[in-house]
């Protein structure tokens, strides 16, 4: 019933190749098959041949249009793919050259875990180590000065005086031994 409303199976030959459905393909094959059977039957040879040739030519035109369209679409897809690949490579090259700087807070930083020279300590740990190093450096300077004094003989002459002062400070004040050591060192110098 639908075939008769649409004009029968022959109407499929009139459609655009891009509007064909699977049912239209079957209709076209039935029309071509029917024409081939009529050719075998015999008496209407010239009319049947002409009709069949026309239909075969139309089917070939449809196939050509479909093939051209698919190859054009395929070529467009290839171009698009190649364009996307080039764009991706450019983006990768830019990313290698200058990595985008994400917005970070004041106490945040980005670390590349593959970098062998990446920081391995927190900022607070580094501050503590630097503070300790500075204290040790100050102590070393004091000891070096004291050593110079021993070498030059200044301390050996005033050693007796220093011992007296130490006794006085220990006896008279309730300060810690650290305070007395500092006072002794200062007095020696």
Secondary structure, DSSP 8 states (H G I E B T S, - for coil): -HHHHHT-GGGGGGS-GGG--HHHHHHHHHHHHHHHHHHHH-TTHHHHHHHHHHHHHHHHHHHHHHHHHHHHHHHHHHHHHHHHHHHHHHHHHHHHHS-------TT-----TT-TT---S-HHHHHHHHHHHHHHHHHHHHHHHHHHHHHHTHHHHHHHHHHHHHHHHHHH----HHHHHHHHHHHH-
